[in-house]
Amino acid sequence: MLDDHGEEVLAARSLFIEGRLAKFFYASLYRMHQRAIHGTAKTALILLSDGLNSFIRPRMKLH
């Protein structure tokens, strides 16, 4: 798709993919930081705990 100036406009789907990619890279950078601060074993436990909490806890507050 082209805009009024002849430049290509990104479709919503590609922006969504870029958003997910950015989220993945941010999470990866955050985990590398945690590993540098806490070490590999504790970071693995934190990662496991975060995964379980996201599975158990509701997505939104209901109060």
N, C-alpha and C positions, 0 to 999 in steps of 0.2 A: 504494500500500500504506500502511496506517496502523498505527502501533504502539499499545501499551496506553493511551497518553495522548491518542490521536486525532491525533497529529502525523504528517505525511507522512514516510515513510522513502525515501531515495534508493535506486534500484536500482543494482546493481553496474555495469551498463553506463554509467550516467551518471557514476559515480565514475571509471571508466576514461577517459572522454572528458575529464573535468575534470583528471585526472592528466596526460594528454597535452597539454592546453592549458597547464597550469602548466609543464610541461617546455619547451614551445615558448617561452613568455614568458621563462622563466629563460635559455634559450639566446640569445634575442634581446637581452636585457639584457646578457648576458655579451659578445656580439659588439659591442654599442654601446660598452661599456667598453673593449674591445680597440681599437676604432676611435679612441676618444678618446686612448688611450695611444700606439698605434703608427701611426696614420694609415690611410687607406682602402686604399692599395695593399698594405701589409704585412698588414693584416687579411684582405684578399681571398686572399692567398697562404696565410695560416694556415688559413683556411676551406677552401681547396682541399686543402691538405695533410691536414687533419683528415678530410675526406671520403674521400680516397684511403686513408689509414691505416685507417679503419673498414671499407673495402671489402677491403683486402689482409690485414689482421691477423685472427687468429681471435677469436671472441667470448669465449673463456675460455682461461685458462692450462692447458696440458696436462702440467704437471710435478708 
